[in-house]
Amino acid sequence: MAEAPDGDIWRHARDSGFAIVSKDNDFQQLSFVFGAPPKVIWIRRGNCTVAEIEEILRSNASRILEFDQDEESSYLVL
């Protein structure tokens, strides 16, 4: 789905029960318009490596789990 339009990614995540993790604020904006599902984890960092993204996700695992269980939240900013 690397080249898929945002709308296709959104629908696929929604229909498959996935969350979207992105550095792109387009998905965060879609969450304002449509709400969850899918939930969006927005990583607000400049240029960084895959290892740095992994560290961000791992170090925020408890926040991500809480976010996943919160029925009212549609996006999380990391």
Sequence and secondary structure as in RCSB ss.txt:
>XXXX:A:sequence
MAEAPDGDIWRHARDSGFAIVSKDNDFQQLSFVFGAPPKVIWIRRGNCTVAEIEEILRSNASRILEFDQDEESSY
LVL
>XXXX:A:secstr
 TTS HHHHHHHHHHHT  EEES HHHHHHHHHH SSS EEE   SS  HHHHHHHHHHTHHHHHHHHH TT  E
EE 
